[in-house]
Amino acid sequence: MNDELVFSVQEATASPAQQITLAEAGLTERSHLQEWVIAHPQILGSDVLIIAFEFDRWKSFSGQNERDRLDVLGLDKSGRLVVVELKRDKAPEATEMQAIKYAAMASRFTPEILASQHARFLSSRGDKTDEEQALDQLNEHVDFELSVESLRRPRIVLVASDFPPTLTASVVWLTEMGLDITLKKFLAYRTISETIITVSKLYPVQDVEEFTVAPFKTNVRPPTPEYPVVDWTIEDFQLLRQYINPTTQAALNLCSAKPGQFVPLREVEAEAGRTRYEARADLAVLTMTVKKRLGRSNWPLEAQWAVGGEKQAYYRVTPEYAELWLDSGAEDSEQKPQDVQTRVT
């Protein structure tokens, strides 16, 4: 039973809106509901990036094409896929099993295949993007480097106007067994002048503790230490030389040659002689190094996305840092990347 009340308000007069179905409103699943989700991915969650829609490019190990069509595929900030099944009206029984099938197949995505499908999606929407640019965008979206491991555990979101008890019972049990399934409920209303759509989370429900206030014991556990932002000195740059890798060295050398100007990542990769994936690994090591070895959170480089017009990362250093880097004698500090990995870890 729906206990939501929707009113159309004109000054002091509130008129109740009439609840209707999408069919009664002349709205369809693919042309309307699906487009709303793509245009407003916050319907699925606050941190979801749309990767593809109506995805049907599946192939079995034997090489046979499978014709199943996944409604919407997203990616959250943790690097997990979001498998979305849309129903215009009440979800049929076993919709959750249909979504599990899609999640099982989607769990075999690799970052490279995911990027290729995202590039197709963006291009279909008028944003001409190649696969390398799409992969960069995916890595910019996630909190950590996108990996096969994070893609192995998709989340499931079912969106419908209602759900039968057998489906909700199955979802509750599957959640208790460790699956991540969310039920999103939408309702349509008609007022005198327009059609209104509401979207809310039906499951998981909020825990009763989220509505309460309780006393707590102070200093139960020490707070997690946070790394500060610290200005770099010449001694810091000299210490960084001990853990330098090709990508970091190339970035600092190129940026120091023209301080204050942004240098694209592609140029850094070419200078370092590193592939795109090797360069990303090097930059991840840089983050570990400045935290674990130099006790800070800030790189000596400033990074920004697409600031030079191309869809890639760009880096620059201040004139002061450029001078300190050059004075630190960085040209003598080149090491093999495997040595750096060993020393940092």
HUKA-V514259 format. One line per field, one symbol per residue. ss: DSSP state (2 for helix, 1 for strand, 0 for the rest). phi: phi as a letter, one per 40 degrees, with the letter a starting at -180 (. if undefined). burial: I if it has 9 or more other C-alpha atoms within 8 Angstrom, else O. Layout:
ss=???
phi=???
burial=???
//
This chain:
ss=000000111100111101110000000022222222222022200000111111100110000011000111111000001111110001100022222222222200002222222222222200000022222222222000000222200011111101102222222222220000111111111100001111111110000222200000000000000000000002222222200002222222222220000011222222220002222222222222222200000000011110000000111100222222222002220000222222220
phi=.cbcbbbcbbfcbbbccccbcccccgbbcccbdccccccbccdcicbcbccaafcbcbacccgccbbcbccabbacccgccbcbbbbcbccccgccccccdccccccccbdcccccccccccccbgbcbccccccccccccccbccadccccbccbbbbacabcdcccccccccccchcbbbbbbbbbbbbcbabbbbbaccaccccdccbbbbcbccfcaccccbcccbccbccccccddcbcbdcccccccccccadgbcbccdccccccgbcccccccccccdcccccccbgabcccbcbacfcchccacbbabcdcccccccccgcccbcbcdcccdcccc
burial=OOOOOOOIOOOOOIOIIOOIIIOOOOIIIOOIIIIOIIOOIIOIOOOIIIIIIOIIOIIOOOOOOIOOOIIIIIIIIOIIIIIIIIIIIIIOOOIIOOIIOIIOIIIOIIIOOIIIIIIIIIIOOOOOIOIOIIIIIIIOIIIOOIIIOIIIIIIIIIIIIIIIOOIIOIIOOIIOOOOOIIIIIIIIIIIOOOIOOOIOIIOOOOOOOOOOOOOOOOOOOOOOOOOOOOOOOIOIIIOIIOIIIIIIIIIIIIIIOOIIOIIIIOOIIOOIOIOOOOIOOIIOIIIIIIIIOIIIIOOOOOOOOIIOOOIIIIIIIOIOIIIIIIOIIIOOIIIOIOOIIOOIO
//
